[in-house]
């Protein structure tokens, strides 16, 4: 624990993140509850087909359904609570660091050390969005994957092998999607930055551009660069959507095949 504390006390940023360790621990608890209750649909299905259909009791069916509904409500509350907590954490993080970032940026400009002022605050925004978005959720949810795989292997090795097979497919799709979209996204960002730099450079000479009637010509040259960036970003998003659709199809296939594998084991 001391080594972890020393690690997070290396810089002002890591010290600030370490000060939110209690909040992250609470988010971890909510994530554990949410991930455990993801088993509720499976348990409900097992009870319906293994108990309710066997004894043909409507009372038992109502009781099982109401209990499952309660579990869904608890899972939704856990999801909502951790999201709300992380949003508040992001606002507090911004409040603690924004003044420091502003002052450091102001001093850097006084010393004419260069740099991009807007980029500095954009970095802070990206950090806040990561700590309150899907990135941090994946960090808390990922450790549950080996737990679920272990449970499947305990039920039957065949179920575990099927699950690992589809996990490998999902990992491969994720890497493929990243490799296909990152190049387009990088080109789009560079083109957008070039278009913005071109516009800012020309706007410094607005007094000379307007009397010469060059506004339409300036717009055409800027729009050409801007349209290039839009097309490249569209290519990146289209590729990402294709990979997402394929990944969703694989998940549905996995669910159906897992049920089929379980039925096959029961028959055997």
C-alpha positions, 0 to 999 in steps of 0.5 A: 500500500505504501508503494502505491501511495508513493507512486501516486505522489510523484506529481501534482496530477497523480496526487490529485487522482490519489485524493479521490481513492475513496470515491474510486473504491465506492465506484468499484463496489457499485461495479461489483454489484452491477456485474454480479447482477448481470447473472440475473437474466440467466438465473431467472431463465434457469428457475423458470425452466427448471422449477416453474415449468416443472411444478406448473405453479403460477405463484412461483412464476410471479415470485421469481419474476418479481424477485428478478425485477427487484434485481434489475432495479438494484443493478440499474441503481448501481449503474446510475450511482457509479455514473453520477459519482464519477461525473461529480468526481470529474467536476471536482477534478476540473475544479482542483486542476483548472486553476493550476493549469490556467496559471501555468499556461499564463506563466508559459505565455509570459515567458514565451516558451511556446505551446498551444494554450487551447491544447492544454485545456483540451488535455484536461477535458480529455482526462476528465472525460476519461475518468467519467466515461466508458474508459474507467467503466471498462477498467472496473468491469474487465476484472470480472471476465476471468471470474465468469470464465472460471464459473463456466469452467466449473460448470463444464469445461466445454462451456469455458472453451466456447466462452474463451473462443468468443473472447478471443474473437472479440479481442481480435475485432477490437484490435482490428477496429482500432488499427483500421480507424486510428489511421483515418482518425489521425489524418482527420485530426491533422486535416482539421488542425491544418484547416483551423491554422489556415483560418486563424492565420488569414483572420489575422489579416481581416482588415486587408482581406475584407476591402480586397473582396477576398472573403469568398476566396478565403472561404473556398480555400478553408472549406476545401480543407475542412471538407477533407477533414470531414470526409476522413472523419466520416471514413473513420466513423464508418469503419468503426460502425462496421466493426461495432455491428460485427461485434454485436453480431458475434455477441448475439451468436455467442449467446445463442450458441452458449444456450445450445451448448448447455442444452447439448450437455443436458441431452448428453 
